[in-house]
Amino acid sequence: MLPIQLADVRRAAENIADIACITPLKHSIHLSAKTQKNIYLKMETMQHTGAFKLRGAANVLKNLKDVHTVVTASSGNHGRAVAYVANQLGLKVIVCVTSLVPQNKIAAMEQLGAQVIVHGDNQDVTTLKAQQIAKEQEIPFISAFDDLDVIAGQGTIALEILQQRPEIDTIVTQLSGGGLAAGIALAAKALKPSIKIIGVTIEHGAAMLESMRAGRIVDVEEKPSIADALTGPIPPDNQYTFNICNTLIDDVVQVSDAQIKQAMVSALVDEKLVLEGGGAATIAMLLQREHDELLGENVALICSGDNVSIEKLVGFYQQG
């Protein structure tokens, strides 16, 4: 028995309707022609903060009662989402980040009124700092992924995909801490048991993949990556996402930084879509053509995270 059910995801959809938007499922002419399949892009970059994280943040914060301040740890997009929702609800937020988080993401959080604390060079250390602050100030700590309300919020993406295109037989999603993948897998398979869920992750330091291979949570070395949203270990006290992902995800594919750069440029040129590294990871998988056998005929890719500096993206384009 999974700790969260389809009914929880449906309630989340109602709960967040006034904050998160229903995003388009765009047909990709380029990727469809390349793969000879029907490829659709779930445009989570169109959320108000540029990433799917807004869904989970809205669900968890709206379920809190008698709270004035919250604290979280984030690689960027979750912190920005929590800051946005907190701003909407009149709450204060403290966001702890690692030294690996790009300055443009820190600036985006601060612009929304968040107090950003840079602490440590890996997510474990940063999370411990946030939890320490939560204990000292007696305020809620908001997990970026290992929280049932967060997972239910992210799962609303699957509700939309299968309402927009009931024929979708494969969903390709980013896999990091597992909040997104767990929510999508749970909701999608509850609605359509035959659907296939493929996770895409980084080449080095893929914590969830290594843990799934070992059958238990394992420690990994966190290394810099162009897909900074997909880095970071899985804490040993993980309660939910590992078990859900380990049970429901069908396949996991790793992509390199070079492949992700190629996908970011392809998204810009072919789709007129600005994606950061983590957001382009799903496109990177398709461009390699090494994993076509994993795909069905009607495929939805999660495209989430537009928090990349234009200078960096243009530099990748100029490099060819």
N, C-alpha and C positions, 0 to 999 in steps of 0.2 A: 504494500500500500504506500503510494507516494504521499509526501507530506502536504501536497498542494494538488488541487483538483481543477478541472475545467471551470467549475462554478466560481472558483476564486479569481480566475482570469477574467471571466465575464463581469464579475463585480468590479474588478480593477478598471475595465474598459469604461464602465459607467462613472467610476470615481474620478478618473483623470480627464474626462471628456471636455472639461472647461479649461484645461491647461495644455494637454498634448493634442496635436492635430492628427487626423487620419491622413497618412501620406500616400501619394500615388504609387501604383505598381506599373512602371514604365516598360514598354516593350523595347528591347535593345535590338535594333536592326543589325548593327555591326556584329555583336556577339552571337546572335541567332544565325547569321550567315556563316560565321566562322566555325560554329559547332554543328550546324545543321540540326539545331534543336530550337525550341521556343524559349528564349531567355528573357526574363523580366527582372527589372531592378526595383527593389523596394527602397524608395527614396527617403530614408530616414535623415538624410542631410537637410531635409526641409522642416524638421522640427525647429522650434524657436531657438534652441541652443546648438543646432547643427548635428545632433546625434540622438540615437534611441534612448540614451540614459535618462532623458526627460520623463519617460513613461514610468520607470521604476521609482525615480525620485518623487514624482508627483503622488504616486500611490502610497508610498511609505510616509511621506510628510503629512498628507491629508488624513491619514489614519491616526496620527499622534493627537493626544489630548493634553491641554494645559501645559504646553511647552512654549518657551520663548527663544531658546537657543539650541542649536544642534551642532555636532561636530562630525566630520567624516575624513577619510583618507582617500586620495584619488590620484590617478595618473593624468587627470585633466578633465575629461568629458563628464564623468560622474560629479566631480566637484562643481563644475559649471552648471550642471543640471540642478543640483541641490541648491546652489546659490540663486538660480533663477526662480525656482519654486518657493524658496524661503522668502525671497523678495516679494513674490506675489501674495504670500500668506502673512507677511509682516513679521517674519522670524529673522533672527540673527544666525549666521552660520560661520563656523571655523573650518577651514579646509587645510589638512596637512598633506603636503606633497613631497616627493623625493627630489633630489638635486638633478635627476634625469628629465624632469618634466620641462618641456620647452617654455620659454618666456612668454610666447604669445598666448599659451593656455593659462598661465598664471595671470596675465593681464586681463584676459577675458573673465576670469573669476572675480578679480578685484573690481572690475567695472560693474559687476552685479552686486557689489557690496560685501563680498566675502572677505573675511580676515584670512589671509593665506600664510601658512607657516611652512617654510622649507626645512625639512628635517630628515637627515639620513640619505643614503644612496641606494636603498632598496625598499621595496614596499612593506616588508615585514617590520622593519624599524619604524617606518613612517606610521604604519597602522598602530603599533604599540604606543607611539606618541599620542595619536588621536584618542586611543582608548584610555590613556592616562589622563588626558584632559577631560574626557567624559566623566571619569571617576572623581577627579578633583573638583570639578565644577557641578557635578551631579546633573549632567545633561545627557540626552540620548546620543549614542554613537550610531551613525547610519552606515551600514556596510555597503560597499559598492556592488556586491553581487550575492553574498551569502545571507540573504534575508528573504523570507517568504513573500512579503509585500513587494519587494524589488523584483523578484522572479515573476510574480503574477503580472506586474506592470509590463515587463519586457515581453511576456507571453501574448500581450494584446496585439503584437505585430502579426503573429500567426493567425489570429482571428480575422484580421483585415485581409491578409494575403488570400486566405481560402474563401472569403466572401467576395473579393475582387476577381479572383480567378480560381474557381473550384477545381479546375483540371490540373492545378499544380501538383506534381508528383515528387518533386525534390526541392528542398530548401537548403541553400548553402549559406552558412552563417559564421561569423567570427567566433573563435573559441579562445577565451582567456581565463578569467576567474569562473566563468560558466553561468553567470546570471542570465545573459541573453540566450545562450544556447539551451540552457535548461528550460527557460520559460517558453521558448519557441517549440522545442521538442515536445514538452508536456502538452501544450495546447494543440499543436498540429496533429500529434498522434491520437489525441482524444477525439478530435474531429474526423480524422482520416487515418486509421491505423496503418494503411499501406504506404503512407508517405515516407520518404527517406530524408533523414537529416544528416547533412555533412558539415562538420566543423572544419574551419581553416585557421591555422595558427602559424606562429613564427618558426624559423629554422632552428634557433638556439634558445634554450631556456623556456621551452614550452611546458609550463608547469602542469596544466590539466592533462595534456597528452601523456606526459611521462608518468603521471599518477594513474591514469587509466591503464597504461601498459603494465604497471606494477600491481594494480589492484588495490592500491592504498595511496594515501597522500605521501608524496616524496618531495624532498627539498631540491630546488634547482638554483643554479647561479643566475642571478638577474644580470643580463648584458644589455648594453644600449642597442636599440633597433630603430629603424625608420618607422616601424609600427609600435610606437611607444605605448599606445593604448592596450597592446596585447602582451606586454611584459609583466613580470611580477610573479612571485610564488603563490601557492595555495597554502594558507595558514593551516597548521596541523589540527586546529579545532574546527575545521570546516564541518558544518552540520548538514548542508542541503545540496549544494551544486554538484559536488563530486558524485554523490550517489545517483542523482538524477541524470547527469551527463553520462555516467558510466553505464546506466541502464538503457537510456533511450537514444543516444547518438549512434548512428550506423557506421560512419567512417570519419576519420580525421586526416586532413592533408596539410603538410607543412609547405610554406613558401619562403623563399629567401628574400633578403632586402633588395637585391638586384631585380628580382621578379616583381616585387611590390612597386619599386620605382617605375618599372615599365608599365605596370597597371595604372599607376597614378597619371602618367602621361597619356595612356590610352583613354582613360576616363575623361580627361580634359579635352583631348582632340576629337575623339569619336562620339562621346556622349555629352560633351559640353558640361561636364560634371566635375566639381572640385572635391577631391577626396584626400584626406590624410592617409598615412600609411596603413593604419589598422582598417580604415574604411575601404581601402582598395584591395585588401587581402583576398576577398572573395573573387574579384575580377582577375586577380593574379593567378588563382587556381585555374580558371577557365582558359586563360591565354596560353598556358603551358601545353594544353591538349594531351597531357599524360594521363589524365584521370577521367576522360570522357566516358569510360565504361561505368563509372559510379553514378552518372547522371541519368535521369529519366528523360522524357520527351518535353516536359513542361517544367522549367526550372526557375525558381525565384532566388535572386541573390540579394542579401542584405547589404546595402550601401549606406554606411553610417559614419559620420565624423568628417566635418569639413574644416576642422580647426588646424589648418596648415598655413604657414606664411606663404604669401604669393611669391615672394622672392625665391623661396626654396623650390616651389613647384615650377616656376619659370626656369630655374637653374637646371632642374631635371630635364625639362623639355629641350633646352638648348644643348644639353649633353647628348641628346639623341637617343 
